[in-house]
């Protein structure tokens, strides 16, 4: 299973960006999908998650500004980021919980991460 992010870039304070993450190779679909971000030297921070049926959870720092959505038919997750601030500057990573059932372990699953896409918000 592979995740490929796109949509990162440089934007001014107050601007918007839309990140996309396409998954390939998920033969049994995808459970939860989400976005996290990381500043060099700091721990990765969970930004938002969305379940297969659309239940969403957001970090307090992005509530009301970011919106996560997904297209199950395309195995794609999006992150619409509005009212961006310099403190949103980070590398953004997509992640997915992918079922990989086996006869021995029908509930087997794997957490997969993308390679990251950088977002820079200038003041």
N, C-alpha and C positions, 0 to 999 in steps of 0.2 A: 504494500500500500504506500502510495506517495502523495504528499500534500505540496501544492505549489501556490505560494502567495503572490499577489501582485497588487499594485495600486499605491505603494508607498511613494514618498517624495518630500519635497520641501514646500511648505505653505506658510503664509503669514499668520500672525496672531489673529484669532477670530475666524479663520478660514475653515474649509471643509476638505475632507478626503474620504474616499470609499475604498476600503481594502476588500479584496476577493481571495478566496482560497478554494482551489479545486482539488478534489480527491480522486485518485485513480487506483484501480485494483481492488476496490472494496466489494468483493463478490457477494457479501451478505448484508450490504448496507452499512450504515454508520449510526451509532448511538448518539451520545452527546458530542457536540462540536463547540469550539470556543476559540477565544483569542487571549493571548497573554503578551506582556511587553517586558523588556529588560533594558536597563541602562547599564553601560559598562561598569563593572565593579559592584553592582547591586544584584539582589535576588530577583528572579523573574516574578512578575506580579500578574495575577489573573485579572483580566479586564472584563470579560463577559463570556457567558456560556449559554447554549441553547440546546434543549432536548430535541429528540426526534419529532415530538408533537408540538414544539414551539414554546415550551416553558423557558423563560429567560431569567438570568441572574446577572447583575452588574456590580462592579466594584463601586464603592461610594464615590470615588474620585471622578467617575465618568457618568454617573446617573444623570439623566436629563440631557446629556450632550451626545452620547454614543448610542447607536441602535444596532443590535445584532439580528441577523435574519439568515434563513437558509432555504435552499432549493433542494429538496430531497431527491427529486428526479435527476438532478444534475450533480448530486453529491458536492454541493458548493455552499460555502458559508461566507457571509458578507459582514463587514463592520463599517457602518456609516458614522463618521466622526465629524461632528459639528462644533462650532465655537472652540476651536482648538487653542490650547495654551502652550507656552514654551515648556511647561512641565510635562506635557504629553510626548515630548521628544524621546524616542526610544526605538529599539528594534522590536517590531511586532511579529509574533509567532502565532500561527494557526495550530490548533491541535484537534485530534479526533479520537474518539473511543470506538475502535473497530472490532466487531465480533469476528472471531476466527474459530468457529466451532469445530471440534473433532469428535469422533465416536467416543473416545475416552473422556472428553471434557466438552460437553455441548455448550457450556456457558463461557468458554475460553474467549478472552478478548485482549486487545493490544492497544496501548496508547501510542499514537503516532504524532510527531511534530514536523512542521514544515521548516524550511531553511531560514525563514525570517525575511521581513521587508522593512527597511529603515524609514522612519517618519521623523522629519525635522520641522519644528515650528519656530519661526523666527519672531522676535519681539519687535 
